[in-house]
């Protein structure tokens, strides 16, 4: 049974199950979900806990199976936690997890919790994951996306009795906060806690000014090239520049950033060509493996890009490919990062500006 992270509290209030699987790449939210399950379990008499970390292909699963079947001298109920950092339990692990999942049914003396990273579609279709999901509760811990981050920050501040100023000034404060911590939720949590210590809720009614947040919150944002792609296609020029500066400071490879930008341009061209050949937009997107947030962005952006503009973008991507590999190009920056800025903002600008009279692209493309 699958539930969302926001449903966990209500679920636990209705009763504790004997098997939980937590998976996702957000350490803070996964740890908080784990802590919530542990807290309810302790209230119900699960006073002993063992933890096993699956490392390497030769991990001995017999110890995990034995832990589930053994009785403690000190507690009638126990928690067994199984961490699989790679998300790949192996052949023996697959068999063991299926056995544990079946054994968990109706067992009110043993609580089994399996902790996994973000899983791909193939792994979610595996027999062992199916057994865990079918015999217990599965919770996917998804990252907090950038557009939802200000609301998340406001909720966390509210939980410790703080809030930003009302109106536009408060929104500006939350946006500034989000820019400082984007992509680093654990650090965001720590910065929120720091504000609670520096400006107690009892002071000024718990209202935080922009100046207080600006002076206290460190720039701990972390970026990745996949989020850069979404920001470019969304036409968010200022965010794109921050992300490129951040990626450069973090030592990201120029060739990887270029590949991401160039692949977006090539994908836009492929979809545009497919539509010109008579394919419906949804089919063209599926054929080019465009889905999720990128699918929505492509649907919005494609009507804004003419054949000539796409040709210019492809040529620019070709030029920047040479620059990041050490070649010099007339009328272009001499460094790879400056050229990447120019390419990203060239595409970003086209994605941000809608031509007058643009109609429904999907209807026209059929």
GIVEN-V767830 format. One record per helix or strand of 3 or more residues. SS is the DSSP state (@ for helix, = for strand). FROM is the first residue (numbers start at 1). LEN is the number of residues. Records with the same first field share a line. If there is no record, write none. Layout:
SS: FROM-LEN / FROM-LEN
This chain:
@: 5-10 / 27-17 / 62-8 / 90-15 / 121-4 / 127-9 / 146-14 / 167-15 / 185-14 / 203-4 / 210-7 / 225-9 / 237-13 / 254-23 / 281-7 / 293-12 / 307-18 / 336-17 / 361-5
=: 19-5 / 46-8 / 77-8 / 110-7 / 137-4
